[in-house]
Amino acid sequence: METDQPNSDEPKKPFKEDPRRANTFIQYSSIGFQMLATIGLGVWGGLKLDEWQGNQKPIWTLVLSLFAIGSSLYLFIRSLPKQP
């Protein structure tokens, strides 16, 4: 009697069996790198503006980093798949 279930002795091949898993992994890791780059650019831009203006308190760093966090969260939520 034959069964359609794979033999438990065989090692699993996670990405060769189901290419959708690899695509999902790539999609979400790229979103993470995009968030990291957006927040990093916001902080860097804020530091440069504070340095250029000679601010003693990091006002631009706070404003731009919070803006970058908000915009990266917005882009993340927008990229999530829509569930019916």
C-alpha positions as protocol buffer text, in pm:
chain_id: "A"
residue {
  index: 1
  type: MET
  ca { x: 0 y: 0 z: 0 }
}
residue {
  index: 2
  type: GLU
  ca { x: 148 y: 333 z: -105 }
}
residue {
  index: 3
  type: THR
  ca { x: 95 y: 660 z: 75 }
}
residue {
  index: 4
  type: ASP
  ca { x: 141 y: 1016 z: -46 }
}
residue {
  index: 5
  type: GLN
  ca { x: 316 y: 1118 z: 274 }
}
residue {
  index: 6
  type: PRO
  ca { x: 693 y: 1168 z: 252 }
}
residue {
  index: 7
  type: ASN
  ca { x: 920 y: 927 z: 432 }
}
residue {
  index: 8
  type: SER
  ca { x: 1017 y: 1063 z: 774 }
}
residue {
  index: 9
  type: ASP
  ca { x: 1378 y: 947 z: 720 }
}
residue {
  index: 10
  type: GLU
  ca { x: 1432 y: 1185 z: 429 }
}
residue {
  index: 11
  type: PRO
  ca { x: 1565 y: 1533 z: 513 }
}
residue {
  index: 12
  type: LYS
  ca { x: 1340 y: 1822 z: 425 }
}
residue {
  index: 13
  type: LYS
  ca { x: 1441 y: 2068 z: 156 }
}
residue {
  index: 14
  type: PRO
  ca { x: 1264 y: 2387 z: 271 }
}
residue {
  index: 15
  type: PHE
  ca { x: 1321 y: 2608 z: -33 }
}
residue {
  index: 16
  type: LYS
  ca { x: 1322 y: 2349 z: -310 }
}
residue {
  index: 17
  type: GLU
  ca { x: 988 y: 2199 z: -214 }
}
residue {
  index: 18
  type: ASP
  ca { x: 793 y: 2522 z: -179 }
}
residue {
  index: 19
  type: PRO
  ca { x: 936 y: 2826 z: -361 }
}
residue {
  index: 20
  type: ARG
  ca { x: 668 y: 3047 z: -203 }
}
residue {
  index: 21
  type: ARG
  ca { x: 848 y: 3019 z: 131 }
}
residue {
  index: 22
  type: ALA
  ca { x: 1166 y: 3157 z: -22 }
}
residue {
  index: 23
  type: ASN
  ca { x: 977 y: 3440 z: -188 }
}
residue {
  index: 24
  type: THR
  ca { x: 805 y: 3529 z: 141 }
}
residue {
  index: 25
  type: PHE
  ca { x: 1137 y: 3527 z: 324 }
}
residue {
  index: 26
  type: ILE
  ca { x: 1297 y: 3752 z: 63 }
}
residue {
  index: 27
  type: GLN
  ca { x: 999 y: 3988 z: 67 }
}
residue {
  index: 28
  type: TYR
  ca { x: 997 y: 4037 z: 444 }
}
residue {
  index: 29
  type: SER
  ca { x: 1374 y: 4061 z: 477 }
}
residue {
  index: 30
  type: SER
  ca { x: 1379 y: 4331 z: 210 }
}
residue {
  index: 31
  type: ILE
  ca { x: 1111 y: 4520 z: 404 }
}
residue {
  index: 32
  type: GLY
  ca { x: 1335 y: 4501 z: 712 }
}
residue {
  index: 33
  type: PHE
  ca { x: 1632 y: 4640 z: 521 }
}
residue {
  index: 34
  type: GLN
  ca { x: 1412 y: 4915 z: 378 }
}
residue {
  index: 35
  type: MET
  ca { x: 1298 y: 5012 z: 729 }
}
residue {
  index: 36
  type: LEU
  ca { x: 1659 y: 5010 z: 851 }
}
residue {
  index: 37
  type: ALA
  ca { x: 1771 y: 5233 z: 564 }
}
residue {
  index: 38
  type: THR
  ca { x: 1480 y: 5476 z: 608 }
}
residue {
  index: 39
  type: ILE
  ca { x: 1537 y: 5518 z: 981 }
}
residue {
  index: 40
  type: GLY
  ca { x: 1913 y: 5540 z: 934 }
}
residue {
  index: 41
  type: LEU
  ca { x: 1878 y: 5814 z: 673 }
}
residue {
  index: 42
  type: GLY
  ca { x: 1640 y: 6006 z: 899 }
}
residue {
  index: 43
  type: VAL
  ca { x: 1881 y: 5994 z: 1192 }
}
residue {
  index: 44
  type: TRP
  ca { x: 2180 y: 6081 z: 972 }
}
residue {
  index: 45
  type: GLY
  ca { x: 1995 y: 6373 z: 813 }
}
residue {
  index: 46
  type: GLY
  ca { x: 1888 y: 6500 z: 1154 }
}
residue {
  index: 47
  type: LEU
  ca { x: 2242 y: 6482 z: 1287 }
}
residue {
  index: 48
  type: LYS
  ca { x: 2373 y: 6674 z: 986 }
}
residue {
  index: 49
  type: LEU
  ca { x: 2105 y: 6943 z: 1019 }
}
residue {
  index: 50
  type: ASP
  ca { x: 2173 y: 6982 z: 1391 }
}
residue {
  index: 51
  type: GLU
  ca { x: 2545 y: 7007 z: 1322 }
}
residue {
  index: 52
  type: TRP
  ca { x: 2491 y: 7260 z: 1041 }
}
residue {
  index: 53
  type: GLN
  ca { x: 2265 y: 7480 z: 1254 }
}
residue {
  index: 54
  type: GLY
  ca { x: 2476 y: 7442 z: 1567 }
}
residue {
  index: 55
  type: ASN
  ca { x: 2186 y: 7323 z: 1783 }
}
residue {
  index: 56
  type: GLN
  ca { x: 2276 y: 7221 z: 2135 }
}
residue {
  index: 57
  type: LYS
  ca { x: 1966 y: 7003 z: 2161 }
}
residue {
  index: 58
  type: PRO
  ca { x: 1917 y: 6745 z: 1885 }
}
residue {
  index: 59
  type: ILE
  ca { x: 1584 y: 6882 z: 1764 }
}
residue {
  index: 60
  type: TRP
  ca { x: 1621 y: 6784 z: 1399 }
}
residue {
  index: 61
  type: THR
  ca { x: 1751 y: 6441 z: 1491 }
}
residue {
  index: 62
  type: LEU
  ca { x: 1442 y: 6374 z: 1701 }
}
residue {
  index: 63
  type: VAL
  ca { x: 1201 y: 6514 z: 1443 }
}
residue {
  index: 64
  type: LEU
  ca { x: 1350 y: 6336 z: 1143 }
}
residue {
  index: 65
  type: SER
  ca { x: 1402 y: 6006 z: 1324 }
}
residue {
  index: 66
  type: LEU
  ca { x: 1040 y: 6001 z: 1444 }
}
residue {
  index: 67
  type: PHE
  ca { x: 924 y: 6093 z: 1094 }
}
residue {
  index: 68
  type: ALA
  ca { x: 1139 y: 5814 z: 947 }
}
residue {
  index: 69
  type: ILE
  ca { x: 999 y: 5560 z: 1195 }
}
residue {
  index: 70
  type: GLY
  ca { x: 643 y: 5664 z: 1114 }
}
residue {
  index: 71
  type: SER
  ca { x: 697 y: 5653 z: 741 }
}
residue {
  index: 72
  type: SER
  ca { x: 872 y: 5315 z: 754 }
}
residue {
  index: 73
  type: LEU
  ca { x: 583 y: 5171 z: 959 }
}
residue {
  index: 74
  type: TYR
  ca { x: 338 y: 5316 z: 707 }
}
residue {
  index: 75
  type: LEU
  ca { x: 527 y: 5154 z: 419 }
}
residue {
  index: 76
  type: PHE
  ca { x: 540 y: 4823 z: 608 }
}
residue {
  index: 77
  type: ILE
  ca { x: 166 y: 4820 z: 677 }
}
residue {
  index: 78
  type: ARG
  ca { x: 92 y: 4916 z: 317 }
}
residue {
  index: 79
  type: SER
  ca { x: 304 y: 4627 z: 189 }
}
residue {
  index: 80
  type: LEU
  ca { x: 121 y: 4361 z: 393 }
}
residue {
  index: 81
  type: PRO
  ca { x: -102 y: 4132 z: 190 }
}
residue {
  index: 82
  type: LYS
  ca { x: -468 y: 4218 z: 198 }
}
residue {
  index: 83
  type: GLN
  ca { x: -681 y: 3951 z: 364 }
}
residue {
  index: 84
  type: PRO
  ca { x: -1038 y: 3904 z: 236 }
}
